[in-house]
Amino acid sequence: MSKTFGIAFGSALVAIIVVIAIAYTATKGNHLAPTGAIGKVRTLGPSDDLTYMVIDFNVKNDSDRDMIVHSIEGEVDTADGGMLTASPVAASDVDAAFKSYPVLGEQYNPVLKDRDKIPAHSMLDRMVGLRIDAPVAKVDARRQVILRVTDITGPVLELKK
């Protein structure tokens, strides 16, 4: 291997690494990777086999593009190792629940709905209402609550408490 070839090869390798680094940093904000945390979880048992859960949480979108909510899902990991599926409740029903059941306390945040937008470079406080077909005692003895918010392009924000 000649000295000239080695210098040319090394220069080309450095140039390729520089181009890749520039391309990576230039497109870093295009990758949606929202983060967040669950704040308060409140439960209510309107009947023997039904639990209504309200979750207050925050969402942080550090990317350069907006997050558009496609779907909201919830799960409860029970004390006995089972998993309960939670169905989202309409925003108008969440508002009505706070008026009908003062034991839930105060409604601190707006309800997150499908097709809501979480703007780029922002942090929002939101809440969701979930319906769980199980007794409130079983839900209150839970190990964990899992909330998933899916973007229309596929990325998923998964919050656990």
WOSULLIN-V842311 format. One record per residue. SS is DSSP state (A for helix, B for strand, O for the rest). PHI is phi in degrees with one decimal (none if undefined). Layout:
# WOSULLIN-V842311
ss	phi
SS	PHI
SS	PHI
This chain:
# WOSULLIN-V842311
ss	phi
O	none
O	-81.4
A	-65.2
A	-64.4
A	-63.0
A	-61.6
A	-66.2
A	-64.4
A	-64.1
A	-63.1
A	-64.2
A	-64.9
A	-63.7
A	-63.9
A	-63.2
A	-65.0
A	-62.9
A	-63.8
A	-62.9
A	-64.7
A	-63.4
A	-64.7
A	-63.5
A	-66.1
A	-69.4
A	-71.8
O	-107.7
A	-59.1
A	-72.5
A	-77.9
O	-93.1
O	-77.4
O	-141.6
O	-68.2
B	-129.5
B	173.6
B	-154.4
B	-84.4
B	-93.8
B	-115.0
B	-121.3
B	-121.3
B	-125.4
B	-148.4
B	-109.7
B	-67.4
B	-145.3
O	-64.7
O	-117.0
B	-139.9
B	-125.2
B	-110.0
B	-120.8
B	-116.6
B	-118.9
B	-95.5
B	-151.5
B	-125.0
B	-130.3
B	-119.9
B	-113.9
O	-88.0
O	-77.9
O	-87.8
O	-127.4
O	-71.6
B	-100.2
B	-109.2
B	-71.0
B	-94.5
B	-154.9
B	-128.3
B	-133.3
B	-138.4
B	-142.0
B	-123.8
B	-88.7
O	-78.7
O	-63.4
O	-87.5
O	91.9
O	-82.5
B	-128.1
B	-106.4
B	-88.4
B	-112.7
B	-98.9
B	-68.0
O	-107.6
O	-60.1
A	-59.1
A	-65.8
A	-72.3
A	-65.3
A	-59.6
A	-65.4
A	-64.4
A	-65.9
A	-76.1
A	-82.4
O	-123.1
A	-60.5
A	-62.2
A	-68.7
O	90.7
O	-91.5
O	-88.9
O	-83.6
O	-128.9
O	-68.5
B	-82.2
O	-82.1
O	-124.2
O	-59.1
O	72.1
O	-71.0
B	-110.6
B	-107.9
O	-60.5
O	-61.9
O	54.7
B	-138.5
B	-132.0
B	-124.1
B	-101.6
B	-139.4
B	-143.4
B	-136.3
B	-108.3
B	-128.3
B	-108.3
B	-126.8
O	-84.5
O	-161.7
O	-63.4
A	-62.6
A	-62.7
A	-68.0
A	-71.1
A	-67.6
O	-89.8
O	-66.8
O	-90.0
B	-158.6
B	-113.6
B	-121.2
B	-120.6
B	-119.0
B	-117.5
B	-105.0
B	-80.7
O	-64.8
O	-95.7
O	120.1
O	-58.0
B	-121.1
B	-96.6
B	-116.2
B	-112.7
B	-130.5
O	-146.9
